[in-house]
Amino acid sequence: MGNDQINVKNMFDLTGKTALITGSSQGIGYALALGLSQAGASIALNGRNVEKVKEAATKLRAQGATVFELPFDATDSEAVDKAINDFEAEGNQVDILVNNAGMQYRTELENFPPEMFQKLLMTNVYSVFAVGKAAAKHMIKRREGKIINIASVQTALARPGIAPYTATKGAVGNLTKGMATDWAKHGLQCNAIAPGYFDTPLNKALVEDEEFSAWLEKRTPAGRWGNVEELVGACIFLSAPASSFVNGHTLYVDGGITASL
């Protein structure tokens, strides 16, 4: 492509595309849904709680978004396959998948409950595999698609009390590489966004902990918590034609925390 052929506006335009975002009734998922809708995409909202999905959909529609409601459990592969296959059979298509569903559990490793480790693995890793596979089967037939997995600074770093969470987010980073390795040849781009510390419902306890917030502000070169809106630009880039040759990459949006000791 010669420089005179570049249309920057089109490179970031999502008009006519539909984005399925798991766990999108609140927090980061909802912010990404709003952002992608403003870039032109229709949004398929997802969560396990039907009422929460309905409430989020109402709020998005009030802001002009075109919204589908797809409540299903992202850790239940049968429910995932049915929801996505039915959605596609109705004449819709998942052009962009954002695997955002996730959970956290904090306690010292020597006392970590085995059942919570299992739940973390299912929610943070298995859901990425299950929803990714279900959506990719349709994307592969069309020879195009975008998959964006939500990783974490814990994809690269660890902190006390969250070793199993760190393990799951490390797995998300490598599963992203695996998706790209298998599916890039079919026209898919599979990448991850790794948020730093953001003010979200998942981090409510940490945000309210004055000692932790003070530590975080000193530890982060940007000197503050992130706002969820600051993840939108990265998501639009990885969802849009602009990232057509970006594959298997984890984009850290973390105020510099992974760059600095």
Secondary structure, 3 states (H helix, E strand, C coil): CCHHHCCHHHHCCCCCCEEEECCCCCHHHHHHHHHHHHCCCEEEECCCCHHHHHHHHHHHHHCCCCEEECCCCCCCHHHHHHHHHHHHHCCCCCCEEEECCCCCCCCCHHHCCHHHHHHHHHHHHHHHHHHHHHHHHHHHHHCCEEEEEECCHHHCCCCCCCHHHHHHHHHHHHHHHHHHHHHHHHCEEEEEEEECCECCHHHHHHHCCHHHHHHHHHHCCCCCCECHHHHHHHHHHHHCHHHCCCCCCEEEECCCHHHCC
